[in-house]
Structures are given as structure tokens and as C-alpha cells.
Amino acid sequence: MDYQDRVQWVIEELDSLLEDFTGAEKPGSRPGSLKRKAAAYLGKGAGDKISKTDLKRLRAKANHLKKSSKKTERDRGNQLAKQINFAYNFKVAEDTANEN
């Protein structure tokens, strides 16, 4: 195995380890995580921290989904609202005002 083959193999291994949160989930990932939902609904990156503003926007999205006429969307809205309430109660979000 020469140098180029080894570099190509390492790149392929790294690609298999990395996960794109905007696409379909890979086996073993957590498809219902709040960061994944923030990536899906707000267009955030996978590694970005969730701010309080992001939680407010997600809460607005959850309230919109909860009022849907489709049962599956209402269920998704209820689940998202529960996760957001948990994040608020345990102060999961980063406070952007205190970063200075």
C-alpha cells in the first residue's frame, strides 16, 4: 500500500465517521436529538450550539406544528415542545448575552 492509497483509505474512514445532520441519520445516531431538529428546522450546522434565540424559534415551530390538521405533524410538535421545555428547564441553551 503506497502513500496515496493510504491517504485515500484514511479519507474514506473519516467520511464514514462523520455525520451530516441535515441528511438522513446514520445507524446508531440519535435522530430525535434537539441539535438534529435545530439543524432540520433552522438550517443550523450539526456542531453549532443551541442559543436561547434558537430555542425560541424552535418553540414557535413546535406551536405551529401542534396546530396542524395532520396527526403526525401534531405529534411531532408535541414531542418537540417537550424537548424544548426540558432544554429551558435545565438551561441547556447558551446565553449569547453573557459571551462578552
C-alpha positions in Angstrom: 0.0 0.0 0.0 1.7 3.2 -1.1 1.2 6.7 0.3 -1.7 7.7 -2.0 -3.6 4.6 -1.3 -3.2 5.1 2.4 -4.3 8.7 2.3 -7.4 7.7 0.3 -8.2 5.0 2.8 -7.9 7.5 5.7 -10.2 9.9 3.9 -12.8 7.2 3.4 -12.6 6.2 7.0 -13.1 9.8 8.2 -16.1 10.2 5.8 -17.7 7.1 7.3 -17.3 8.5 10.8 -18.6 12.0 10.2 -22.3 12.6 10.2 -24.3 15.1 8.2 -27.1 16.3 10.4 -29.1 17.8 7.5 -29.4 14.4 5.7 -30.7 11.0 6.7 -29.4 9.7 10.0 -26.7 7.0 10.1 -27.2 3.8 12.1 -26.5 4.4 15.8 -27.2 8.1 15.7 -29.9 9.8 17.6 -32.5 11.0 15.1 -34.6 12.7 17.7 -32.0 14.9 19.3 -32.6 18.6 19.7 -29.5 19.5 17.8 -30.6 17.4 14.8 -34.1 19.1 14.9 -32.5 22.5 15.1 -30.4 21.6 12.1 -33.5 20.5 10.2 -35.9 23.3 11.2 -33.5 26.3 11.5 -30.8 25.3 9.0 -28.1 25.3 11.7 -25.0 23.2 11.5 -24.6 20.0 13.4 -21.9 21.2 15.7 -23.4 24.6 16.5 -24.5 25.2 20.0 -28.2 26.0 20.5 -28.8 29.5 21.7 -31.8 30.9 23.6 -32.9 32.6 20.4 -32.8 29.2 18.6 -34.9 27.7 21.4 -37.5 30.5 20.9 -37.6 29.8 17.2 -38.0 26.1 17.8 -40.8 26.7 20.3 -42.6 28.8 17.7 -42.1 26.0 15.2 -43.4 23.5 17.7 -46.5 25.6 18.4 -47.1 25.9 14.6 -46.8 22.1 14.3 -49.1 21.5 17.3 -51.9 23.4 15.5 -51.6 21.3 12.3 -54.6 19.4 10.9 -52.3 16.3 10.3 -51.9 14.0 13.3 -48.3 13.1 12.5 -47.3 16.8 12.5 -49.2 17.4 15.7 -47.4 14.5 17.4 -44.0 15.9 16.1 -45.0 19.3 17.5 -45.8 17.9 20.9 -42.6 15.9 21.1 -40.5 19.0 20.0 -42.3 21.1 22.6 -41.4 18.6 25.4 -37.8 18.6 24.3 -37.7 22.4 24.3 -39.3 22.7 27.7 -36.7 20.2 29.0 -33.9 22.4 27.5 -35.4 25.5 29.1 -35.8 23.9 32.5 -32.3 22.6 32.6 -30.7 25.6 30.9 -29.2 23.6 28.0 -29.0 26.6 25.7 -26.1 29.0 25.6 -26.8 32.5 26.7 -25.4 34.7 23.9 -25.6 37.9 26.0 -23.0 36.6 28.5 -20.4 35.7 25.9 -18.7 39.1 26.1 
